[in-house]
Amino acid sequence: MNYIGSKYKLTDFLDNTISGVCAIDKDTVFCDIFAGTGAVGRHFKTRVKQVIANDKEAYGFVLNRNYIGNYREENYNSYLSELENIEPQEGFIFEHYCLGGKSERQYFSDENGKKIDAIRAKIEQWLRSKEIDEDGYYFLLATLLEASDKVANTASVYGAFLKHLKKSAQKNLELKPARYEINGNSHKVYQEDANALIQKIEGDILYLDPPYNAREYGANYHVLNTIALYDTFSPKGKTGLRAYERSHYCKKNEVHVAFEALIKNAQFHYIFLSYNNEGLMSENDIKTIMQKYGKYNLATTPHQRFKADKTEARNHRASSTLEYLHILEKR
Ligand SMILES: C[S@@+](CC[C@H](N)C(=O)[O-])C[C@H]1O[C@@H](n2cnc3c(N)ncnc32)[C@H](O)[C@@H]1O
């Protein structure tokens, strides 16, 4: 998934830097507390004793519950092929996010919207009738989220839809299994505010990748939350937004306090924070806060800026930015 702030392309940098500071092995409890798509936890999952993954958004929980939470080998092929051949049906997504539903919104083609509705309803029905367990439920849901995102008619995030159906949105929704790494250990997955969760967990390595600017994930990915939750509500405004909780990490006047509380309450030996040089907290703000709680260090690497689409990329001032990894060995 092309996700704002995804660390998918930075996992080698993270791995090399973290390994240079502390051991990552079969005794390690590694926590990815702003996990998003789960890219970082997935990278370390098979090497450690346990990954604790968390994200406050519902779609993030679904992705992590599958990619991190699922660890046993299962065969869901028959379910996938039944879903692939399902009869499209008009439901909440078609009604509110497709032109045919008269909402005047066009996040998906009519055909794909109806397919998403039919698949989503079937997955729920299978869970309720105990045809599938929670592992299967989240595997199939993650598969549907990934597939829906591929055919979404947006420039990448869901803050707006495009006027005309773009090429990728005209393609038929295709379910590619959301494969997860098999391993012998169980992991933990939460959907909580990071500052609340930090008071209840402990471990060795805490990886922090909070939002670094005012862009709220709940607004930018609201349609994925709606597919994940599949509840009923009144979509608001031109984009059909649902109510969402704002993050302290997206607010200039709250982020420093929230960040310090997180560091202070963390019961982890090592803390690593990804942040970029254009964030709400300056490099110096972060250093000042982290230094209060132990031995501080910093690593950097050049990184491609998030691109919504090719046009935006062309218009950008610079396509590369610096990615910082702040390091704290906690006292
Ligand atoms: C920069 S993204 C993380 C990207 C992730 N490392 C990846 O590679 O996909 C920040 C994430 O923090 C989540 N988030 C924002 N505020 C949060 C909070 N207070 N508690 C927990 N998660 C939060 C967002 O939903 C978003 O997924």
The ligand as an SDF file (V2000), in Angstrom:
LIG
                    3D

 27 29  0  0  0  0  0  0  0  0999 V2000
    4.0140    7.4410    9.9300 C   0  0  0  0  0  0  0  0  0  0  0  0
    2.6320    6.3710   10.0990 S   0  0  0  0  0  0  0  0  0  0  0  0
    3.3800    4.8220   10.4620 C   0  0  0  0  0  0  0  0  0  0  0  0
    3.8350    4.1120    9.2250 C   0  0  0  0  0  0  0  0  0  0  0  0
    4.3310    2.7060    9.4580 C   0  0  0  0  0  0  0  0  0  0  0  0
    5.6080    2.6800   10.1180 N   0  0  0  0  0  0  0  0  0  0  0  0
    4.4140    1.9790    8.1360 C   0  0  0  0  0  0  0  0  0  0  0  0
    5.5520    1.6770    7.6760 O   0  0  0  0  0  0  0  0  0  0  0  0
    3.3720    1.7130    7.5350 O   0  0  0  0  0  0  0  0  0  0  0  0
    1.9510    6.8680   11.6360 C   0  0  0  0  0  0  0  0  0  0  0  0
    0.8210    5.9680   12.1510 C   0  0  0  0  0  0  0  0  0  0  0  0
    0.4890    6.3830   13.4840 O   0  0  0  0  0  0  0  0  0  0  0  0
   -0.9000    6.1880   13.6760 C   0  0  0  0  0  0  0  0  0  0  0  0
   -1.2650    7.0570   14.8140 N   0  0  0  0  0  0  0  0  0  0  0  0
   -1.3960    8.4030   14.8260 C   0  0  0  0  0  0  0  0  0  0  0  0
   -1.6210    8.8430   16.0770 N   0  0  0  0  0  0  0  0  0  0  0  0
   -1.6290    7.7480   16.8800 C   0  0  0  0  0  0  0  0  0  0  0  0
   -1.7950    7.5510   18.2790 C   0  0  0  0  0  0  0  0  0  0  0  0
   -2.0090    8.5870   19.1030 N   0  0  0  0  0  0  0  0  0  0  0  0
   -1.7310    6.2920   18.7700 N   0  0  0  0  0  0  0  0  0  0  0  0
   -1.5380    5.2450   17.9310 C   0  0  0  0  0  0  0  0  0  0  0  0
   -1.3750    5.3640   16.5990 N   0  0  0  0  0  0  0  0  0  0  0  0
   -1.4150    6.6030   16.0780 C   0  0  0  0  0  0  0  0  0  0  0  0
   -1.5240    6.5370   12.3450 C   0  0  0  0  0  0  0  0  0  0  0  0
   -2.7610    5.9260   12.1750 O   0  0  0  0  0  0  0  0  0  0  0  0
   -0.4570    6.0380   11.3570 C   0  0  0  0  0  0  0  0  0  0  0  0
   -0.7570    4.7590   10.8710 O   0  0  0  0  0  0  0  0  0  0  0  0
  1  2  1  0
  2  3  1  0
  2 10  1  0
  3  4  1  0
  4  5  1  0
  5  6  1  0
  5  7  1  0
  7  8  2  0
  7  9  1  0
 10 11  1  0
 11 12  1  0
 11 26  1  0
 12 13  1  0
 13 14  1  0
 13 24  1  0
 14 15  1  0
 14 23  1  0
 15 16  2  0
 16 17  1  0
 17 18  1  0
 17 23  2  0
 18 19  1  0
 18 20  2  0
 20 21  1  0
 21 22  2  0
 22 23  1  0
 24 25  1  0
 24 26  1  0
 26 27  1  0
M  CHG  2   2   1   9  -1
M  END
$$$$
